[in-house]
């Protein structure tokens, strides 16, 4: 056999819609390259697109790939992977200590592996996901002919019980918020596997009697069951593994990371230089299984686009993606241990990971996204991982979408210009879930508004464990006549309200009950999305308006329930009983919703009459006029904003700082920025200011306050390499690996160091509510460059701003050597303290 060089078919980057050679040259230095195989799945490399996320690694001479897809929620509300693919080649280029190079190629959005038994590569494997369809490809090309074997492996070939370890870090972490500490049995139901002669179909079809049904009964919603939407029953997800010249070759059994699996093996009919494997996935809620199977078959049989055309489309999309924005720090230090360069690299690499879900029927989870791996290989040491039940589906806080954590995935997408990636995050608050969140408000309290719990289930209802079980321990509900004034008893917190036990509308968990803050955070994000893009606001207005109305309607209702009057003696709203970001049960007039309502209501009043009619605006003005005063106190000669009237600072969540970010009612050149500075430096504890783990946002506040040295230190803490082999697999310090809200908070902080934007301050917040004056100062929004950028970091950046604006700049040796703004008419809004040349 004549040995030949690898053809250009697999290796070349085809120039479809290609940008100039120099425009993306900065990106190639950020490719992640490994020159040795991996020890286990914790050393996997992410690749994604559409709404698929793959973990790719080579271990013990085999290529392994986990396949995950957004929206694949089972009967328990847990996000399940679709399975694992194991690929063997003969002759085996991965055997021994020969040539090996595995590279995440950001420009193409793929993982490429080149390997050989000697000093040169003999085989190239390219793994990629179609951006426009939920289809994954494995392309294999050898210098010589070889055979390939592909095995689809499932650990859900039989039911799996999740025993109650009585620890939130145990087996039931994957169903946490719904079934952790549940007294009954919790089972992950089996998948169905249908092997054929040339490929295998696999799927999970949700049964009735799922967590939605349990929640309806548990939360006393049976009377309105016909008005609620069940998104889980008959939801079916799975796919088909096939490829060129594959034939069935038996089954396998084994265990990986202590989890048993069964495999369905397919081998190529004859040796060849090129092989192609394809995983086609399908996710749909259908009345019958036949409908789902037809959908999968239709996608599998679709002639367009061809594989080559799909690859061309991918190249074009990824190049366009990387053109949108960038932050490139210390580019002359590329590939070194320089922490500034590392921070910039990881910002961009994590942005790539977020792009794995642009079309999903579910949000990217904060606790691992689509790239979790076997818990046995995690560094989580709070609970010993042993025995059955710790599968690749495991993640901590698994069956909920904690709102304040989830937001950190999506806030950085505004300034990065990744507006198309935001739809899956927004979708949780629209349509079916919005119906559920409004129906339960009308049922319990008979007033307007939506109530999204802080720890909600995927159903849009409060997580069953947060609501509290009527039996068992842990988060059990307090029954009438059995009130315990314990620290974690919600009824104990509100003994004056519910002396006989909690009413059915209130969650038992003290951290979750009466907590609705984050729906205002998401409402403001949607308004900012509209401000950045100019896109139609209509799809989001129902949620935004209901989120606002809830606070006014509910707390007038509560005050009347308590005193006979809707408002206090001064005609002001009293926000009580409330909570604020988990750590302030029984809070009175918390600062976070007051600040958020001032900003959101002002923005609603600014909308054109055709979007928000005058009658509606009269209501918004009335709500604005009766908002309570902020809980500001004097301490040590300084004005300090408290989390609530009856709480001083006590939490790393820092709800009292939300006026600085994300609500942006305080900022440079806005009134009372000193209030935020005093609160952060003299109210918030030092330990909470300095934390960089998970969602914590002290980094963002340092940047917003213009404290460059502190912000730089926190940027390094947030965005330097994590403890795993892949640099942006940040650890499970609080949540789960790879921690996505860790990376998202880091992205926001870095953006705020470079570019700050905010509208003029709401006039209502500062006592100016007369006439039509809604904001203090001019109507323009400043574009402040380098407000917290250190002088010893060079940087090239391109970021987005409100009103469809793009700002670019270059810093060298502490000087802003050039900058530009598009459209040019916004040049007058740019503010910088550093001399610069405008381009």
SEDORO-480397 format. One record per residue (C-alpha): residue in one letter; x, z, y negated; residue number from 1. Coordinates in steps of 0.1 Angstrom, whole numbers, m for minus. Example, Ala and Ser with C-alpha at 12.3 -4.5 7.8 and 13.67 -1.06 7.14 Angstrom:
<rs>
mivex px pz py fise
a 123 78 45 1 .
s 137 71 11 2 .
</rs>
This chain:
<rs>
mivex px pz py fise
x 0 0 0 1 .
x 13 m10 m34 2 .
x 15 19 m59 3 .
x m1 11 m92 4 .
x m3 28 m126 5 .
x m35 44 m137 6 .
x m58 18 m154 7 .
x m69 21 m190 8 .
x m105 23 m179 9 .
x m105 60 m175 10 .
x m78 71 m199 11 .
x m84 50 m231 12 .
x m105 62 m260 13 .
x m128 33 m267 14 .
x m132 27 m304 15 .
x m170 26 m307 16 .
x m178 37 m343 17 .
x m142 49 m344 18 .
x m130 66 m376 19 .
x m97 58 m391 20 .
x m67 68 m370 21 .
x m56 95 m395 22 .
x m90 111 m402 23 .
x m92 131 m370 24 .
x m55 136 m364 25 .
x m58 173 m373 26 .
x m81 177 m343 27 .
x m58 167 m315 28 .
x m35 197 m320 29 .
x m65 219 m311 30 .
x m69 205 m276 31 .
x m66 233 m251 32 .
x m40 224 m224 33 .
x m31 242 m192 34 .
x m2 232 m170 35 .
x m11 253 m139 36 .
x m43 257 m119 37 .
x m66 288 m124 38 .
x m68 320 m104 39 .
x m106 322 m106 40 .
x m137 313 m126 41 .
x m127 336 m155 42 .
x m100 310 m161 43 .
x m125 281 m165 44 .
x m127 256 m193 45 .
x m160 247 m210 46 .
x m174 213 m214 47 .
x m209 205 m227 48 .
x m234 182 m243 49 .
x m271 177 m247 50 .
x m281 211 m234 51 .
x m257 215 m205 52 .
x m227 237 m202 53 .
x m201 233 m174 54 .
x m173 257 m165 55 .
x m145 236 m150 56 .
x m114 249 m132 57 .
x m91 241 m103 58 .
x m85 269 m78 59 .
x m67 269 m45 60 .
x m65 232 m43 61 .
x m102 226 m52 62 .
x m121 215 m83 63 .
x m150 238 m91 64 .
x m177 234 m117 65 .
x m206 257 m127 66 .
x m236 239 m141 67 .
x m259 256 m166 68 .
x m287 244 m188 69 .
x m305 260 m217 70 .
x m341 270 m211 71 .
x m338 275 m173 72 .
x m357 309 m172 73 .
x m369 323 m139 74 .
x m399 346 m131 75 .
x m380 376 m145 76 .
x m372 359 m178 77 .
x m335 356 m168 78 .
x m315 324 m176 79 .
x m302 310 m143 80 .
x m275 285 m136 81 .
x m283 253 m117 82 .
x m255 258 m91 83 .
x m219 251 m84 84 .
x m201 219 m75 85 .
x m170 220 m53 86 .
x m149 188 m51 87 .
x m121 181 m26 88 .
x m98 151 m26 89 .
x m76 137 1 90 .
x m47 133 m2 91 .
x m50 165 m23 92 .
x m33 162 m57 93 .
x m39 198 m64 94 .
x m20 211 m34 95 .
x 14 227 m38 96 .
x 34 230 m71 97 .
x 33 194 m83 98 .
x 23 179 m116 99 .
x m8 195 m132 100 .
x m23 192 m166 101 .
x m59 202 m175 102 .
x m69 194 m211 103 .
x m100 200 m232 104 .
x m101 168 m253 105 .
x m121 177 m283 106 .
x m122 142 m298 107 .
x m139 129 m267 108 .
x m158 160 m257 109 .
x m145 160 m221 110 .
x m121 179 m198 111 .
x m94 157 m183 112 .
x m73 168 m153 113 .
x m42 149 m142 114 .
x m25 161 m110 115 .
x 0 150 m84 116 .
x 19 163 m54 117 .
x 52 154 m71 118 .
x 65 153 m106 119 .
x 41 126 m118 120 .
x 3 124 m119 121 .
x m14 106 m90 122 .
x m50 113 m99 123 .
x m70 117 m131 124 .
x m104 135 m131 125 .
x m126 133 m162 126 .
x m156 157 m165 127 .
x m181 151 m192 128 .
x m218 155 m202 129 .
x m239 128 m218 130 .
x m248 139 m253 131 .
x m282 121 m253 132 .
x m293 130 m217 133 .
x m289 160 m195 134 .
x m265 143 m171 135 .
x m230 154 m161 136 .
x m203 131 m147 137 .
x m172 136 m126 138 .
x m150 105 m127 139 .
x m120 103 m103 140 .
x m93 77 m104 141 .
x m62 76 m83 142 .
x m30 56 m82 143 .
x m37 52 m45 144 .
x m69 52 m25 145 .
x m83 86 m17 146 .
x m115 101 m3 147 .
x m137 126 m21 148 .
x m160 153 m8 149 .
x m186 169 m31 150 .
x m204 201 m21 151 .
x m234 215 m40 152 .
x m234 252 m36 153 .
x m262 277 m41 154 .
x m261 315 m40 155 .
x m299 314 m44 156 .
x m305 299 m10 157 .
x m322 332 m1 158 .
x m340 359 m22 159 .
x m317 384 m39 160 .
x m328 419 m47 161 .
x m314 436 m78 162 .
x m311 472 m69 163 .
x m315 498 m97 164 .
x m281 511 m104 165 .
x m295 533 m132 166 .
x m269 518 m155 167 .
x m275 490 m181 168 .
x m242 476 m169 169 .
x m254 473 m133 170 .
x m271 446 m113 171 .
x m302 446 m135 172 .
x m282 437 m165 173 .
x m293 401 m158 174 .
x m329 411 m163 175 .
x m323 437 m190 176 .
x m349 442 m216 177 .
x m375 434 m190 178 .
x m368 452 m157 179 .
x m338 475 m161 180 .
x m349 509 m150 181 .
x m381 496 m135 182 .
x m393 518 m107 183 .
x m403 489 m85 184 .
x m385 461 m67 185 .
x m368 434 m87 186 .
x m360 401 m69 187 .
x m345 369 m79 188 .
x m365 343 m59 189 .
x m348 316 m39 190 .
x m343 280 m49 191 .
x m355 250 m29 192 .
x m329 226 m15 193 .
x m338 192 m3 194 .
x m308 173 11 195 .
x m310 136 16 196 .
x m287 110 31 197 .
x m270 101 m1 198 .
x m276 132 m23 199 .
x m292 166 m26 200 .
x m321 177 m48 201 .
x m322 213 m58 202 .
x m348 232 m79 203 .
x m364 265 m88 204 .
x m401 265 m95 205 .
x m415 296 m111 206 .
x m443 313 m93 207 .
x m474 330 m109 208 .
x m471 368 m112 209 .
x m440 366 m133 210 .
x m428 388 m162 211 .
x m454 373 m186 212 .
x m482 384 m163 213 .
x m466 418 m160 214 .
x m463 422 m198 215 .
x m499 412 m204 216 .
x m511 440 m181 217 .
x m485 465 m192 218 .
x m490 460 m229 219 .
x m528 460 m226 220 .
x m533 424 m237 221 .
x m557 414 m209 222 .
x m586 410 m234 223 .
x m567 382 m252 224 .
x m550 367 m222 225 .
x m567 333 m226 226 .
x m553 331 m262 227 .
x m517 337 m251 228 .
x m493 311 m239 229 .
x m474 315 m206 230 .
x m442 295 m207 231 .
x m429 306 m174 232 .
x m455 298 m147 233 .
x m447 264 m131 234 .
x m416 260 m152 235 .
x m393 240 m129 236 .
x m356 233 m133 237 .
x m330 218 m111 238 .
x m315 184 m104 239 .
x m298 160 m81 240 .
x m262 156 m70 241 .
x m253 120 m61 242 .
x m226 95 m65 243 .
x m210 62 m54 244 .
x m208 57 m17 245 .
x m217 93 m8 246 .
x m231 102 26 247 .
x m243 136 40 248 .
x m215 155 58 249 .
x m231 187 69 250 .
x m234 222 54 251 .
x m210 250 46 252 .
x m212 287 41 253 .
x m190 312 25 254 .
x m186 337 m3 255 .
x m171 334 m38 256 .
x m164 365 m59 257 .
x m182 385 m32 258 .
x m214 364 m36 259 .
x m225 346 m4 260 .
x m234 309 m8 261 .
x m245 279 12 262 .
x m233 244 5 263 .
x m245 209 12 264 .
x m216 186 16 265 .
x m213 149 8 266 .
x m183 127 15 267 .
x m173 92 4 268 .
x m179 65 30 269 .
x m144 50 27 270 .
x m112 57 7 271 .
x m111 41 m28 272 .
x m91 44 m60 273 .
x m122 53 m80 274 .
x m151 76 m73 275 .
x m179 88 m94 276 .
x m201 119 m90 277 .
x m232 125 m111 278 .
x m255 155 m116 279 .
x m288 146 m131 280 .
x m308 176 m143 281 .
x m345 180 m151 282 .
x m364 209 m168 283 .
x m402 208 m173 284 .
x m433 228 m170 285 .
x m456 208 m148 286 .
x m490 214 m131 287 .
x m476 201 m98 288 .
x m442 199 m81 289 .
x m448 161 m76 290 .
x m449 157 m114 291 .
x m415 174 m118 292 .
x m400 154 m89 293 .
x m413 122 m105 294 .
x m396 131 m137 295 .
x m363 137 m120 296 .
x m365 105 m101 297 .
x m373 85 m133 298 .
x m343 100 m150 299 .
x m321 93 m120 300 .
x m332 57 m117 301 .
x m331 48 m154 302 .
x m308 18 m158 303 .
x m301 25 m194 304 .
x m278 36 m207 305 .
x m252 26 m182 306 .
x m223 50 m176 307 .
x m200 30 m197 308 .
x m226 28 m225 309 .
x m232 65 m223 310 .
x m195 72 m226 311 .
x m193 49 m257 312 .
x m223 68 m272 313 .
x m205 101 m265 314 .
x m174 89 m282 315 .
x m193 79 m313 316 .
x m213 111 m314 317 .
x m183 134 m310 318 .
x m163 116 m336 319 .
x m192 119 m360 320 .
x m195 156 m351 321 .
x m159 162 m360 322 .
x m163 143 m393 323 .
x m190 166 m405 324 .
x m168 196 m413 325 .
x m135 213 m406 326 .
x m113 243 m414 327 .
x m77 236 m406 328 .
x m53 265 m413 329 .
x m15 263 m415 330 .
x m15 228 m400 331 .
x 23 227 m401 332 .
x 23 255 m376 333 .
x 3 236 m349 334 .
x 9 248 m314 335 .
x 29 279 m324 336 .
x 20 316 m322 337 .
x 11 316 m359 338 .
x m21 337 m362 339 .
x m35 316 m391 340 .
x m32 284 m371 341 .
x m48 302 m341 342 .
x m77 314 m362 343 .
x m84 278 m374 344 .
x m80 264 m339 345 .
x m105 289 m324 346 .
x m130 283 m352 347 .
x m131 246 m343 348 .
x m130 252 m305 349 .
x m159 276 m307 350 .
x m178 252 m328 351 .
x m173 227 m299 352 .
x m188 253 m275 353 .
x m219 257 m297 354 .
x m224 219 m296 355 .
x m232 222 m259 356 .
x m268 229 m268 357 .
x m283 204 m293 358 .
x m314 194 m274 359 .
x m323 225 m254 360 .
x m358 240 m246 361 .
x m342 273 m252 362 .
x m317 289 m276 363 .
x m280 294 m269 364 .
x m278 330 m257 365 .
x m257 353 m277 366 .
x m244 370 m246 367 .
x m223 342 m230 368 .
x m241 310 m240 369 .
x m240 285 m212 370 .
x m205 294 m201 371 .
x m207 328 m182 372 .
x m188 332 m150 373 .
x m187 356 m120 374 .
x m190 393 m132 375 .
x m164 403 m106 376 .
x m138 384 m126 377 .
x m149 399 m160 378 .
x m131 428 m176 379 .
x m162 448 m178 380 .
x m153 483 m165 381 .
x m183 504 m175 382 .
x m199 500 m141 383 .
x m182 492 m108 384 .
x m191 457 m96 385 .
x m195 458 m59 386 .
x m222 448 m33 387 .
x m248 422 m35 388 .
x m267 413 m67 389 .
x m237 404 m89 390 .
x m241 366 m89 391 .
x m229 339 m113 392 .
x m262 343 m130 393 .
x m253 378 m142 394 .
x m250 386 m179 395 .
x m255 418 m198 396 .
x m287 420 m218 397 .
x m298 391 m197 398 .
x m336 386 m200 399 .
x m340 390 m238 400 .
x m329 373 m270 401 .
x m319 402 m293 402 .
x m328 388 m327 403 .
x m300 402 m348 404 .
x m275 390 m323 405 .
x m290 356 m318 406 .
x m289 348 m355 407 .
x m251 349 m354 408 .
x m251 318 m333 409 .
x m270 298 m359 410 .
x m260 310 m393 411 .
x m226 293 m393 412 .
x m242 259 m385 413 .
x m254 256 m421 414 .
x m220 254 m437 415 .
x m205 235 m408 416 .
x m232 209 m412 417 .
x m244 212 m376 418 .
x m281 211 m386 419 .
x m291 192 m354 420 .
x m278 222 m333 421 .
x m302 246 m350 422 .
x m335 233 m335 423 .
x m331 252 m302 424 .
x m326 285 m321 425 .
x m356 279 m344 426 .
x m378 269 m315 427 .
x m382 304 m303 428 .
x m402 313 m334 429 .
x m425 283 m334 430 .
x m454 270 m314 431 .
x m462 291 m282 432 .
x m442 321 m291 433 .
x m456 322 m326 434 .
x m491 321 m312 435 .
x m482 351 m289 436 .
x m467 371 m317 437 .
x m497 366 m340 438 .
x m524 371 m312 439 .
x m510 405 m304 440 .
x m510 415 m340 441 .
x m547 406 m344 442 .
x m555 423 m311 443 .
x m537 456 m318 444 .
x m542 460 m356 445 .
x m568 433 m366 446 .
x m548 419 m395 447 .
x m527 388 m403 448 .
x m490 383 m395 449 .
x m467 378 m366 450 .
x m446 406 m350 451 .
x m415 396 m331 452 .
x m399 426 m315 453 .
x m361 431 m320 454 .
x m356 430 m282 455 .
x m381 404 m272 456 .
x m386 387 m239 457 .
x m384 349 m236 458 .
x m422 350 m236 459 .
x m424 361 m273 460 .
x m437 395 m263 461 .
x m417 427 m263 462 .
x m394 431 m234 463 .
x m411 451 m207 464 .
x m384 478 m205 465 .
x m384 481 m243 466 .
x m421 485 m243 467 .
x m417 512 m216 468 .
x m430 515 m181 469 .
x m460 537 m171 470 .
x m440 550 m142 471 .
x m404 559 m135 472 .
x m377 572 m158 473 .
x m355 559 m186 474 .
x m377 539 m209 475 .
x m410 553 m196 476 .
x m439 555 m220 477 .
x m451 589 m230 478 .
x m486 594 m217 479 .
x m513 612 m238 480 .
x m509 649 m235 481 .
x m473 647 m224 482 .
x m454 643 m256 483 .
x m417 653 m254 484 .
x m398 657 m287 485 .
x m367 644 m271 486 .
x m342 623 m291 487 .
x m351 591 m273 488 .
x m389 596 m273 489 .
x m406 573 m297 490 .
x m436 597 m297 491 .
x m413 625 m305 492 .
x m400 607 m335 493 .
x m435 601 m347 494 .
x m452 633 m335 495 .
x m473 634 m366 496 .
x m486 599 m359 497 .
x m493 600 m322 498 .
x m496 636 m311 499 .
x m513 625 m279 500 .
x m489 598 m270 501 .
x m480 563 m282 502 .
x m507 539 m290 503 .
x m506 506 m270 504 .
x m491 486 m298 505 .
x m458 505 m301 506 .
x m427 501 m280 507 .
x m415 533 m263 508 .
x m378 526 m268 509 .
x m367 545 m299 510 .
x m343 517 m309 511 .
x m369 490 m306 512 .
x m402 505 m317 513 .
x m416 495 m352 514 .
x m386 472 m357 515 .
x m394 438 m372 516 .
x m365 432 m395 517 .
x m350 402 m379 518 .
x m380 380 m383 519 .
x m373 381 m420 520 .
x m336 371 m413 521 .
x m348 341 m393 522 .
x m374 332 m420 523 .
x m347 331 m446 524 .
x m324 310 m424 525 .
x m352 284 m421 526 .
x m356 284 m459 527 .
x m319 279 m462 528 .
x m320 251 m437 529 .
x m345 234 m459 530 .
x m324 241 m489 531 .
x m292 227 m473 532 .
x m308 196 m457 533 .
x m339 187 m478 534 .
x m358 183 m445 535 .
x m395 189 m443 536 .
x m403 226 m444 537 .
x m438 222 m429 538 .
x m428 229 m393 539 .
x m414 263 m403 540 .
x m439 275 m429 541 .
x m464 290 m404 542 .
x m437 313 m391 543 .
x m422 321 m425 544 .
x m456 329 m440 545 .
x m467 350 m410 546 .
x m434 369 m410 547 .
x m439 379 m446 548 .
x m477 386 m443 549 .
x m470 410 m415 550 .
x m451 434 m437 551 .
x m478 435 m464 552 .
x m508 436 m441 553 .
x m493 460 m416 554 .
x m480 486 m439 555 .
x m511 486 m460 556 .
x m530 491 m428 557 .
x m506 519 m417 558 .
x m508 537 m450 559 .
x m546 536 m450 560 .
x m546 548 m415 561 .
x m526 578 m426 562 .
x m539 586 m460 563 .
x m571 566 m465 564 .
x m554 544 m492 565 .
x m535 511 m487 566 .
x m509 518 m513 567 .
x m492 549 m528 568 .
x m502 566 m560 569 .
x m482 540 m580 570 .
x m498 510 m563 571 .
x m467 503 m542 572 .
x m464 494 m506 573 .
x m450 521 m483 574 .
x m431 506 m453 575 .
x m436 534 m428 576 .
x m435 541 m399 577 .
x m406 516 m396 578 .
x m371 512 m381 579 .
x m342 492 m393 580 .
x m317 476 m370 581 .
x m322 499 m340 582 .
x m307 532 m354 583 .
x m332 544 m379 584 .
x m365 553 m361 585 .
x m391 568 m384 586 .
x m375 551 m414 587 .
x m394 551 m447 588 .
x m390 521 m471 589 .
x m359 506 m454 590 .
x m337 485 m477 591 .
x m333 455 m454 592 .
x m369 443 m455 593 .
x m373 451 m492 594 .
x m343 429 m500 595 .
x m354 402 m476 596 .
x m389 401 m490 597 .
x m377 398 m526 598 .
x m356 367 m517 599 .
x m381 350 m493 600 .
x m411 355 m516 601 .
x m391 342 m546 602 .
x m382 311 m526 603 .
x m418 306 m515 604 .
x m429 308 m552 605 .
x m404 282 m561 606 .
x m418 256 m536 607 .
x m438 227 m551 608 .
x m476 232 m552 609 .
x m481 205 m526 610 .
x m461 226 m502 611 .
x m473 260 m512 612 .
x m507 258 m531 613 .
x m513 279 m562 614 .
x m538 302 m543 615 .
x m511 309 m518 616 .
x m486 316 m546 617 .
x m510 341 m561 618 .
x m508 361 m529 619 .
x m470 359 m527 620 .
x m468 372 m563 621 .
x m491 401 m555 622 .
x m470 411 m525 623 .
x m438 408 m546 624 .
x m453 430 m573 625 .
x m461 459 m549 626 .
x m428 460 m530 627 .
x m413 495 m530 628 .
x m382 504 m550 629 .
x m349 502 m532 630 .
x m336 536 m518 631 .
x m306 540 m542 632 .
x m290 574 m546 633 .
x m262 588 m567 634 .
x m232 600 m547 635 .
x m198 610 m562 636 .
x m207 594 m595 637 .
x m215 561 m577 638 .
x m248 543 m570 639 .
x m252 539 m532 640 .
x m279 519 m514 641 .
x m291 538 m483 642 .
x m305 522 m451 643 .
x m339 539 m459 644 .
x m352 566 m481 645 .
x m348 592 m453 646 .
x m315 579 m438 647 .
x m279 579 m450 648 .
x m255 555 m433 649 .
x m253 560 m396 650 .
x m250 526 m379 651 .
x m225 498 m373 652 .
x m254 474 m379 653 .
x m252 482 m416 654 .
x m287 472 m427 655 .
x m281 484 m462 656 .
x m256 455 m466 657 .
x m280 427 m459 658 .
x m285 422 m496 659 .
x m249 409 m498 660 .
x m254 388 m467 661 .
x m274 371 m454 662 .
x m301 375 m481 663 .
x m275 369 m509 664 .
x m294 387 m536 665 .
x m260 401 m547 666 .
x m228 382 m552 667 .
x m202 371 m577 668 .
x m217 367 m612 669 .
x m250 382 m600 670 .
x m263 416 m613 671 .
x m253 448 m596 672 .
x m226 435 m572 673 .
x m210 469 m578 674 .
x m239 485 m559 675 .
x m228 465 m528 676 .
x m192 473 m533 677 .
x m199 511 m537 678 .
x m222 510 m507 679 .
x m197 492 m485 680 .
x m166 512 m495 681 .
x m182 546 m501 682 .
x m214 547 m481 683 .
x m206 528 m449 684 .
x m182 546 m427 685 .
x m146 533 m424 686 .
x m150 529 m386 687 .
x m180 507 m391 688 .
x m165 486 m419 689 .
x m134 478 m397 690 .
x m151 469 m365 691 .
x m146 433 m354 692 .
x m163 434 m320 693 .
x m194 414 m311 694 .
x m219 408 m339 695 .
x m204 433 m364 696 .
x m202 418 m398 697 .
x m178 440 m418 698 .
x m156 408 m420 699 .
x m184 389 m437 700 .
x m189 417 m463 701 .
x m152 419 m471 702 .
x m153 381 m477 703 .
x m184 383 m498 704 .
x m168 410 m520 705 .
x m138 389 m526 706 .
x m114 413 m508 707 .
x m90 386 m495 708 .
x m64 409 m478 709 .
x m91 428 m459 710 .
x m109 396 m450 711 .
x m78 380 m437 712 .
x m71 410 m415 713 .
x m106 408 m401 714 .
x m104 370 m396 715 .
x m75 376 m373 716 .
x m94 403 m355 717 .
x m124 382 m350 718 .
x m109 347 m343 719 .
x m76 352 m326 720 .
x m73 344 m289 721 .
x m96 365 m267 722 .
x m83 383 m235 723 .
x m92 354 m212 724 .
x m73 322 m204 725 .
x m96 301 m226 726 .
x m89 313 m261 727 .
x m126 316 m273 728 .
x m139 335 m243 729 .
x m142 367 m264 730 .
x m148 398 m243 731 .
x m179 417 m233 732 .
x m171 447 m255 733 .
x m208 452 m262 734 .
x m226 420 m250 735 .
x m212 396 m224 736 .
x m184 371 m220 737 .
x m179 347 m236 738 .
x m194 366 m265 739 .
x m210 340 m287 740 .
x m222 363 m315 741 .
x m186 375 m317 742 .
x m175 339 m325 743 .
x m205 332 m347 744 .
x m198 362 m369 745 .
x m162 351 m371 746 .
x m172 316 m382 747 .
x m194 329 m410 748 .
x m167 352 m423 749 .
x m142 324 m424 750 .
x m166 301 m442 751 .
x m174 328 m468 752 .
x m137 332 m475 753 .
x m135 296 m485 754 .
x m169 288 m500 755 .
x m197 310 m513 756 .
x m231 298 m524 757 .
x m261 318 m535 758 .
x m291 312 m557 759 .
x m295 332 m589 760 .
x m308 367 m584 761 .
x m345 372 m578 762 .
x m359 385 m611 763 .
x m383 408 m593 764 .
x m354 428 m578 765 .
x m343 437 m613 766 .
x m376 445 m629 767 .
x m381 411 m645 768 .
x m415 399 m631 769 .
x m433 387 m662 770 .
x m445 352 m666 771 .
x m430 324 m645 772 .
x m395 337 m646 773 .
x m385 339 m609 774 .
x m347 342 m611 775 .
x m321 355 m636 776 .
x m299 329 m652 777 .
x m299 292 m646 778 .
x m315 274 m617 779 .
x m282 260 m604 780 .
x m264 274 m574 781 .
x m227 279 m579 782 .
x m202 266 m554 783 .
x m174 292 m555 784 .
x m142 280 m540 785 .
x m116 304 m523 786 .
x m134 336 m533 787 .
x m115 356 m506 788 .
x m88 332 m494 789 .
x m53 347 m489 790 .
x m23 331 m508 791 .
x m2 329 m476 792 .
x m25 306 m456 793 .
x m26 269 m463 794 .
x m59 252 m454 795 .
x m77 219 m454 796 .
x m115 223 m454 797 .
x m147 204 m455 798 .
x m179 225 m457 799 .
x m216 220 m465 800 .
x m236 237 m493 801 .
x m273 237 m504 802 .
x m289 206 m519 803 .
x m272 182 m494 804 .
x m237 189 m508 805 .
x m203 186 m492 806 .
x m172 204 m506 807 .
x m137 196 m496 808 .
x m104 211 m506 809 .
x m67 216 m498 810 .
x m47 247 m504 811 .
x m9 247 m503 812 .
x 13 277 m512 813 .
x m16 296 m526 814 .
x m27 267 m550 815 .
x m59 247 m547 816 .
x m40 214 m550 817 .
x m71 191 m547 818 .
x m108 193 m542 819 .
x m139 171 m542 820 .
x m176 175 m542 821 .
x m203 152 m530 822 .
x m226 143 m547 823 .
x m204 141 m578 824 .
x m232 154 m600 825 .
x m226 189 m586 826 .
x m191 190 m600 827 .
x m202 213 m628 828 .
x m215 239 m603 829 .
x m180 243 m588 830 .
x m163 276 m598 831 .
x m127 286 m589 832 .
x m101 310 m603 833 .
x m73 288 m591 834 .
x m60 258 m610 835 .
x m68 226 m591 836 .
x m69 189 m593 837 .
x m103 173 m589 838 .
x m104 141 m567 839 .
</rs>
